[in-house]
Amino acid sequence: MPALALLSAVFVVGIDQMISWRYGATGVIGLLLLTVGLKAKNPAVSSMGAVVLALLVAGPAL
């Protein structure tokens, strides 16, 4: 079980660093909103985070 937790933590930190490097502070805020909304089971907060991330990803295409 500890190996699975360690692997999961490394994966989450890696994704966070990739988003931070690629999309900056706004990407980190979007990821934070999405994560907090999912953990708290709050659809409004998780939707805001998903919209922020979607706008960052689709921004160059718009």
PyMOL commands that place a pseudoatom at each C-alpha (Angstrom):
pseudoatom trace, name=CA, resn=MET, resi=1, chain=A, elem=C, hetatm=0, pos=[0.000, 0.000, 0.000]
pseudoatom trace, name=CA, resn=PRO, resi=2, chain=A, elem=C, hetatm=0, pos=[2.775, 2.542, 0.753]
pseudoatom trace, name=CA, resn=ALA, resi=3, chain=A, elem=C, hetatm=0, pos=[4.259, 1.965, -2.706]
pseudoatom trace, name=CA, resn=LEU, resi=4, chain=A, elem=C, hetatm=0, pos=[0.913, 2.776, -4.319]
pseudoatom trace, name=CA, resn=ALA, resi=5, chain=A, elem=C, hetatm=0, pos=[0.577, 5.953, -2.232]
pseudoatom trace, name=CA, resn=LEU, resi=6, chain=A, elem=C, hetatm=0, pos=[4.113, 7.025, -3.150]
pseudoatom trace, name=CA, resn=LEU, resi=7, chain=A, elem=C, hetatm=0, pos=[3.515, 6.354, -6.835]
pseudoatom trace, name=CA, resn=SER, resi=8, chain=A, elem=C, hetatm=0, pos=[0.255, 8.295, -6.709]
pseudoatom trace, name=CA, resn=ALA, resi=9, chain=A, elem=C, hetatm=0, pos=[1.927, 11.252, -4.985]
pseudoatom trace, name=CA, resn=VAL, resi=10, chain=A, elem=C, hetatm=0, pos=[4.725, 11.331, -7.558]
pseudoatom trace, name=CA, resn=PHE, resi=11, chain=A, elem=C, hetatm=0, pos=[2.163, 11.282, -10.381]
pseudoatom trace, name=CA, resn=VAL, resi=12, chain=A, elem=C, hetatm=0, pos=[0.127, 14.126, -8.860]
pseudoatom trace, name=CA, resn=VAL, resi=13, chain=A, elem=C, hetatm=0, pos=[3.209, 16.277, -8.256]
pseudoatom trace, name=CA, resn=GLY, resi=14, chain=A, elem=C, hetatm=0, pos=[4.397, 15.612, -11.802]
pseudoatom trace, name=CA, resn=ILE, resi=15, chain=A, elem=C, hetatm=0, pos=[1.054, 16.671, -13.299]
pseudoatom trace, name=CA, resn=ASP, resi=16, chain=A, elem=C, hetatm=0, pos=[1.027, 19.782, -11.076]
pseudoatom trace, name=CA, resn=GLN, resi=17, chain=A, elem=C, hetatm=0, pos=[4.540, 20.747, -12.199]
pseudoatom trace, name=CA, resn=MET, resi=18, chain=A, elem=C, hetatm=0, pos=[3.682, 20.205, -15.860]
pseudoatom trace, name=CA, resn=ILE, resi=19, chain=A, elem=C, hetatm=0, pos=[0.593, 22.410, -15.625]
pseudoatom trace, name=CA, resn=SER, resi=20, chain=A, elem=C, hetatm=0, pos=[2.513, 25.034, -13.658]
pseudoatom trace, name=CA, resn=TRP, resi=21, chain=A, elem=C, hetatm=0, pos=[5.294, 25.103, -16.260]
pseudoatom trace, name=CA, resn=ARG, resi=22, chain=A, elem=C, hetatm=0, pos=[2.992, 25.150, -19.268]
pseudoatom trace, name=CA, resn=TYR, resi=23, chain=A, elem=C, hetatm=0, pos=[0.099, 27.343, -18.112]
pseudoatom trace, name=CA, resn=GLY, resi=24, chain=A, elem=C, hetatm=0, pos=[1.516, 29.331, -15.193]
pseudoatom trace, name=CA, resn=ALA, resi=25, chain=A, elem=C, hetatm=0, pos=[-0.328, 30.470, -12.094]
pseudoatom trace, name=CA, resn=THR, resi=26, chain=A, elem=C, hetatm=0, pos=[-3.733, 30.408, -13.785]
pseudoatom trace, name=CA, resn=GLY, resi=27, chain=A, elem=C, hetatm=0, pos=[-3.309, 26.726, -14.572]
pseudoatom trace, name=CA, resn=VAL, resi=28, chain=A, elem=C, hetatm=0, pos=[-2.391, 25.971, -10.967]
pseudoatom trace, name=CA, resn=ILE, resi=29, chain=A, elem=C, hetatm=0, pos=[-5.470, 27.863, -9.747]
pseudoatom trace, name=CA, resn=GLY, resi=30, chain=A, elem=C, hetatm=0, pos=[-7.685, 25.953, -12.190]
pseudoatom trace, name=CA, resn=LEU, resi=31, chain=A, elem=C, hetatm=0, pos=[-6.215, 22.634, -11.089]
pseudoatom trace, name=CA, resn=LEU, resi=32, chain=A, elem=C, hetatm=0, pos=[-6.627, 23.620, -7.434]
pseudoatom trace, name=CA, resn=LEU, resi=33, chain=A, elem=C, hetatm=0, pos=[-10.281, 24.566, -7.958]
pseudoatom trace, name=CA, resn=LEU, resi=34, chain=A, elem=C, hetatm=0, pos=[-10.944, 21.311, -9.793]
pseudoatom trace, name=CA, resn=THR, resi=35, chain=A, elem=C, hetatm=0, pos=[-9.262, 19.231, -7.091]
pseudoatom trace, name=CA, resn=VAL, resi=36, chain=A, elem=C, hetatm=0, pos=[-10.956, 21.008, -4.180]
pseudoatom trace, name=CA, resn=GLY, resi=37, chain=A, elem=C, hetatm=0, pos=[-14.331, 20.760, -5.885]
pseudoatom trace, name=CA, resn=LEU, resi=38, chain=A, elem=C, hetatm=0, pos=[-13.939, 17.044, -6.473]
pseudoatom trace, name=CA, resn=LYS, resi=39, chain=A, elem=C, hetatm=0, pos=[-12.750, 16.349, -2.926]
pseudoatom trace, name=CA, resn=ALA, resi=40, chain=A, elem=C, hetatm=0, pos=[-15.558, 18.443, -1.390]
pseudoatom trace, name=CA, resn=LYS, resi=41, chain=A, elem=C, hetatm=0, pos=[-18.103, 17.034, -3.853]
pseudoatom trace, name=CA, resn=ASN, resi=42, chain=A, elem=C, hetatm=0, pos=[-19.007, 20.578, -4.852]
pseudoatom trace, name=CA, resn=PRO, resi=43, chain=A, elem=C, hetatm=0, pos=[-19.976, 20.681, -8.535]
pseudoatom trace, name=CA, resn=ALA, resi=44, chain=A, elem=C, hetatm=0, pos=[-19.836, 24.484, -8.793]
pseudoatom trace, name=CA, resn=VAL, resi=45, chain=A, elem=C, hetatm=0, pos=[-16.192, 24.718, -7.696]
pseudoatom trace, name=CA, resn=SER, resi=46, chain=A, elem=C, hetatm=0, pos=[-15.075, 21.746, -9.764]
pseudoatom trace, name=CA, resn=SER, resi=47, chain=A, elem=C, hetatm=0, pos=[-16.880, 23.173, -12.795]
pseudoatom trace, name=CA, resn=MET, resi=48, chain=A, elem=C, hetatm=0, pos=[-15.098, 26.509, -12.373]
pseudoatom trace, name=CA, resn=GLY, resi=49, chain=A, elem=C, hetatm=0, pos=[-11.754, 24.712, -12.280]
pseudoatom trace, name=CA, resn=ALA, resi=50, chain=A, elem=C, hetatm=0, pos=[-12.620, 22.659, -15.343]
pseudoatom trace, name=CA, resn=VAL, resi=51, chain=A, elem=C, hetatm=0, pos=[-13.692, 25.782, -17.246]
pseudoatom trace, name=CA, resn=VAL, resi=52, chain=A, elem=C, hetatm=0, pos=[-10.467, 27.600, -16.340]
pseudoatom trace, name=CA, resn=LEU, resi=53, chain=A, elem=C, hetatm=0, pos=[-8.366, 24.661, -17.541]
pseudoatom trace, name=CA, resn=ALA, resi=54, chain=A, elem=C, hetatm=0, pos=[-10.444, 24.288, -20.711]
pseudoatom trace, name=CA, resn=LEU, resi=55, chain=A, elem=C, hetatm=0, pos=[-10.031, 27.984, -21.537]
pseudoatom trace, name=CA, resn=LEU, resi=56, chain=A, elem=C, hetatm=0, pos=[-6.282, 27.748, -21.016]
pseudoatom trace, name=CA, resn=VAL, resi=57, chain=A, elem=C, hetatm=0, pos=[-5.990, 24.717, -23.269]
pseudoatom trace, name=CA, resn=ALA, resi=58, chain=A, elem=C, hetatm=0, pos=[-8.317, 26.080, -25.974]
pseudoatom trace, name=CA, resn=GLY, resi=59, chain=A, elem=C, hetatm=0, pos=[-7.055, 29.665, -25.743]
pseudoatom trace, name=CA, resn=PRO, resi=60, chain=A, elem=C, hetatm=0, pos=[-4.669, 29.526, -28.720]
pseudoatom trace, name=CA, resn=ALA, resi=61, chain=A, elem=C, hetatm=0, pos=[-7.388, 27.996, -30.909]
pseudoatom trace, name=CA, resn=LEU, resi=62, chain=A, elem=C, hetatm=0, pos=[-9.945, 30.690, -30.118]
for i in range(1, 62): cmd.bond("trace and resi %d" % i, "trace and resi %d" % (i + 1))
show_as sticks, trace
zoom trace
